[in-house]
Amino acid sequence: MGIPLPPYYLTLFLLLFISFNNVGHRNLVFADDALIEAQCHNAEVPETCIKCVKSDPRSKSADKVGIAAIIITCLSNKATTLVNNMTTLASGARDKNLKAALRGCEKGFYYAKTNLTAAKNRLKGKEYDQTNHLVEQALEGEVVCKMNVGALRYNFSSSVTFDMGVYEELSTAVMRIVDRFV
């Protein structure tokens, strides 16, 4: 039949079981997901924003400022991808005007990375207007790139076009999120 357990052991076991299985982890994750979704919904590009934020392990414990920092990290990573794409495209371009425009794009995304690093530092320092100003400057290079290359009637591949679209969406998302801090 076994040794009977004193009633307080049973109570202690029951409390531990409930706290680990029902209260602890599941509710915490739900709250994090709700915060991420609320912030990204306010950014008007929820799918791209949520995908970016949830791709970072820091998102599980991020507050509003942490979510914005994660998006800036995604932007910086996308800028790196676009620098590499522009370098490859410029090296294969035969037309000197196109080559020059693509080199300009490469430089624009390179400088964008510098602005995004500074933006993240400003964000940590609670300098939200400066954060948005730097993100806006980082976006400017992408806009100028599309304009200059488009003027030459060159069409980027679908993957580069996609990356540039995501870059624009994330830029807009982080600026809208940071606007709500002020």
C-alpha positions as CSV (number, residue, x, y, z in Angstrom):
1,M,0.0,0.0,0.0
2,G,2.9,2.4,0.6
3,I,3.9,5.0,3.1
4,P,1.2,7.7,3.5
5,L,2.5,11.2,2.8
6,P,1.8,14.0,5.3
7,P,-0.8,16.4,3.9
8,Y,1.6,19.3,3.6
9,Y,3.8,17.4,1.2
10,L,0.8,16.8,-1.0
11,T,-0.1,20.5,-0.8
12,L,3.5,21.6,-1.6
13,F,3.6,19.2,-4.6
14,L,0.3,20.4,-5.9
15,L,1.4,24.1,-5.6
16,L,4.7,23.4,-7.4
17,F,2.9,21.5,-10.1
18,I,0.4,24.3,-10.8
19,S,3.1,27.0,-10.8
20,F,5.4,25.3,-13.2
21,N,2.8,24.0,-15.6
22,N,0.1,26.6,-15.7
23,V,1.1,30.0,-14.3
24,G,4.8,30.4,-14.9
25,H,6.0,29.9,-18.5
26,R,2.8,30.0,-20.6
27,N,1.4,33.3,-19.3
28,L,4.8,35.0,-19.5
29,V,5.2,34.0,-23.2
30,F,1.6,35.1,-23.9
31,A,2.3,38.5,-22.4
32,D,5.5,38.9,-24.5
33,D,3.6,37.9,-27.7
34,A,0.9,40.4,-26.8
35,L,3.4,43.3,-26.4
36,I,5.2,42.4,-29.6
37,E,1.9,42.2,-31.5
38,A,0.6,45.5,-30.0
39,Q,3.8,47.4,-30.9
40,C,4.0,45.9,-34.4
41,H,0.3,46.6,-35.0
42,N,0.9,50.2,-34.3
43,A,3.7,50.2,-36.8
44,E,1.3,49.4,-39.7
45,V,3.4,46.6,-41.1
46,P,2.7,43.9,-38.5
47,E,3.8,40.9,-40.4
48,T,7.3,42.1,-41.2
49,C,7.7,43.7,-37.8
50,I,6.6,40.6,-35.9
51,K,8.8,38.3,-38.0
52,C,11.8,40.5,-37.3
53,V,11.2,40.8,-33.5
54,K,10.4,37.1,-33.0
55,S,13.5,36.1,-34.9
56,D,15.6,37.5,-32.0
57,P,15.9,35.5,-28.8
58,R,15.9,38.8,-26.8
59,S,12.3,39.3,-27.8
60,K,11.1,37.0,-25.0
61,S,12.2,39.6,-22.4
62,A,12.0,42.8,-24.4
63,D,10.1,45.9,-23.4
64,K,8.9,48.5,-25.9
65,V,12.4,50.0,-26.2
66,G,13.9,46.5,-26.5
67,I,11.5,45.8,-29.4
68,A,12.6,48.9,-31.2
69,A,16.3,48.0,-30.6
70,I,15.6,44.5,-32.1
71,I,14.0,46.1,-35.2
72,I,17.0,48.4,-35.6
73,T,19.2,45.3,-35.5
74,C,17.1,43.7,-38.2
75,L,17.5,46.9,-40.3
76,S,21.3,46.8,-39.8
77,N,21.4,43.1,-40.9
78,K,19.3,44.0,-44.0
79,A,21.6,46.9,-44.8
80,T,24.5,44.4,-44.7
81,T,22.7,42.1,-47.1
82,L,22.0,45.1,-49.4
83,V,25.7,46.3,-49.3
84,N,26.7,42.8,-50.4
85,N,24.1,42.7,-53.1
86,M,25.1,46.1,-54.5
87,T,28.8,45.1,-54.4
88,T,28.0,42.0,-56.5
89,L,25.7,43.9,-58.9
90,A,28.2,46.7,-59.4
91,S,31.1,44.3,-60.1
92,G,29.1,42.6,-62.8
93,A,27.7,45.8,-64.4
94,R,29.0,46.6,-67.8
95,D,27.4,50.1,-68.2
96,K,29.6,52.7,-66.4
97,N,26.6,54.8,-65.3
98,L,24.9,51.8,-63.8
99,K,28.1,50.7,-62.1
100,A,28.4,54.1,-60.6
101,A,24.8,54.1,-59.4
102,L,25.2,50.7,-57.9
103,R,28.4,51.8,-56.1
104,G,26.4,54.8,-54.8
105,C,23.8,52.3,-53.5
106,E,26.6,50.3,-51.8
107,K,27.9,53.4,-50.1
108,G,24.4,54.5,-49.1
109,F,23.7,51.2,-47.3
110,Y,27.2,51.2,-45.7
111,Y,26.5,54.6,-44.3
112,A,23.1,53.4,-43.2
113,K,24.7,50.8,-41.0
114,T,26.7,53.6,-39.3
115,N,23.5,55.6,-38.8
116,L,21.7,52.6,-37.4
117,T,24.4,51.9,-34.9
118,A,24.2,55.5,-33.7
119,A,20.3,55.2,-33.7
120,K,20.5,52.2,-31.4
121,N,22.8,54.2,-29.0
122,R,20.5,57.1,-29.0
123,L,17.6,54.8,-28.3
124,K,19.4,53.4,-25.3
125,G,20.0,57.0,-24.1
126,K,16.3,57.8,-24.5
127,E,17.0,60.3,-27.2
128,Y,14.0,59.3,-29.3
129,D,13.9,62.2,-31.7
130,Q,17.5,61.6,-32.6
131,T,16.8,57.9,-32.9
132,N,14.2,58.6,-35.5
133,H,16.3,61.2,-37.3
134,L,19.1,58.6,-37.7
135,V,16.7,55.9,-38.9
136,E,15.3,58.4,-41.4
137,Q,18.8,59.2,-42.7
138,A,19.5,55.4,-43.0
139,L,16.4,55.1,-45.1
140,E,17.3,58.0,-47.3
141,G,20.2,56.0,-48.9
142,E,17.8,53.3,-50.0
143,V,15.3,55.9,-51.5
144,V,18.1,57.6,-53.4
145,C,19.5,54.3,-54.6
146,K,16.1,53.2,-56.0
147,M,15.7,56.6,-57.7
148,N,19.2,56.7,-59.3
149,V,19.1,53.1,-60.5
150,G,15.5,53.5,-61.7
151,A,16.4,56.5,-63.7
152,L,18.8,54.2,-65.7
153,R,15.8,51.8,-66.3
154,Y,17.5,49.0,-64.5
155,N,15.3,46.6,-62.6
156,F,16.7,44.9,-59.5
157,S,16.1,41.2,-59.1
158,S,13.0,40.1,-57.2
159,S,15.1,39.1,-54.1
160,V,16.9,42.5,-54.0
161,T,13.5,44.3,-54.5
162,F,12.1,42.2,-51.7
163,D,15.0,43.0,-49.3
164,M,14.6,46.7,-50.1
165,G,10.9,46.5,-49.4
166,V,11.5,44.9,-46.1
167,Y,14.2,47.5,-45.3
168,E,11.6,50.3,-45.9
169,E,8.9,48.5,-43.9
170,L,11.2,48.0,-40.9
171,S,12.4,51.6,-41.1
172,T,8.8,52.8,-41.0
173,A,7.9,50.4,-38.2
174,V,10.7,51.4,-35.9
175,M,10.1,55.2,-36.5
176,R,6.3,54.7,-35.7
177,I,7.1,52.7,-32.6
178,V,9.6,55.2,-31.3
179,D,7.2,58.1,-32.0
180,R,4.9,56.6,-29.4
181,F,7.6,56.9,-26.7
182,V,7.6,60.7,-26.8
